[in-house]
Amino acid sequence: MKPLKIGVIGLGAIGSRLVEILSREFHRQGRIAYLCDLRKEKILEIRKKFAPQARALSWQRLVASSDLVIETASQEIAFPVAQRALRLNKQVLILSVGGLLAAKDLASLLEKTKGRLWIPSGALAGIDGILAAGAGTLRQVTLTTRKPVRGLEGAPYLNEKGIRLDAIKKPTLIFEGNALEAIRAFPKNVNVAATLALAGVGAEKTRVRVFASPTYRENQHEVVAEGDFGTLRAEVRSRPSASNPKTSELAILSAVATLRKIFSRIHLGS
Ligand SMILES: NC(=O)c1ccc[n+]([C@@H]2O[C@H](COP(=O)([O-])OP(=O)(O)OC[C@H]3O[C@@H](n4cnc5c(N)ncnc54)[C@H](O)[C@@H]3O)[C@@H](O)[C@H]2O)c1
């Protein structure tokens, strides 16, 4: 099979690691052909280190030229990228999942396409169980996220509510709401809430709680779900990425695992 032409949009903590791993582990299955980032210096750096053959393109041209599009940029761009890619029957892997949750016409878009949308589990465990449970009756899904304070810096919700992170000295509940509200409040911090909502009971019914503390060393996500099958409880404590403390190391690895799935003949897990 001819290697897929891969385009990567967003070359930060996740995107740069994916380019590195793709060029090392998956070079037979895919070739990094196109790169896009608002920061030109990032493109130069990544080309120099891992993908000298890759061309820099606008995201629109990148999507049109690639067989597989990887979005690791921002919520604002996630739905436009997915929309364009799917309309052109491409495969598209989206990391900024919050951007999909707010989009009203995702379901109708998916109905009309032969493209494929891939969404990694991120730093969550339990998505397999949630999907299986959803094949029966799933009644309640709750995500409790605990983050070190520096993993929440810059979130719009903190400004809106006048929450000062430096005033938090111990584990403190700073947000409680549904997944849609969580994604608006913390667009760069709780993409997993969107993934969980898409996998389970939807944006409005998925409950989210966010705790912050300077005493936390890891990003923690705990999922609890109840349905006719019984109860599911899954917890992950992930080291924050060295290049972006908002991003969990496991989120990066989960994107790598999804790439393995794309290129593999065996698809494990529900
Ligand atoms: N699904 C998950 O579980 C999960 C987990 C962690 C992070 N994320 C999301 O994945 C995305 C990437 O995370 P990261 O840690 O690599 O972030 P990052 O901030 O380290 O890197 C993002 C990169 O994208 C670039 N960028 C931003 N907007 C762009 C645009 N419109 N066009 C082109 N380039 C653009 C930035 O310049 C930057 O280089 C973020 O949206 C983040 O919220 C998802």
The ligand as an ORCA input file, in Angstrom:
! r2SCAN-3c Opt
* xyz 0 1
  N      -8.113     15.308     23.483
  C      -7.382     15.440     24.567
  O      -7.481     14.656     25.484
  C      -6.416     16.571     24.667
  C      -5.432     16.552     25.649
  C      -4.520     17.614     25.694
  C      -4.634     18.665     24.815
  N      -5.634     18.661     23.886
  C      -5.803     19.749     22.922
  O      -4.959     19.482     21.814
  C      -4.503     20.712     21.259
  C      -2.966     20.713     21.221
  O      -2.442     20.589     22.532
  P      -0.917     20.931     22.822
  O      -0.658     20.581     24.233
  O      -0.081     20.380     21.746
  O      -0.978     22.540     22.682
  P       0.251     23.548     22.439
  O      -0.242     24.867     22.917
  O       1.498     22.991     23.014
  O       0.403     23.573     20.852
  C      -0.587     24.067     19.989
  C       0.103     24.496     18.701
  O      -0.910     24.793     17.732
  C      -0.606     26.050     17.131
  N      -1.889     26.656     16.717
  C      -2.844     27.169     17.509
  N      -3.887     27.604     16.766
  C      -3.563     27.348     15.480
  C      -4.222     27.572     14.240
  N      -5.418     28.167     14.182
  N      -3.604     27.204     13.094
  C      -2.376     26.625     13.134
  N      -1.701     26.388     14.291
  C      -2.294     26.747     15.439
  C       0.146     26.841     18.183
  O       0.952     27.839     17.590
  C       0.953     25.745     18.871
  O       2.215     25.548     18.268
  C      -5.073     21.827     22.135
  O      -6.275     22.310     21.575
  C      -5.373     21.117     23.452
  O      -6.396     21.745     24.168
  C      -6.502     17.629     23.789
*
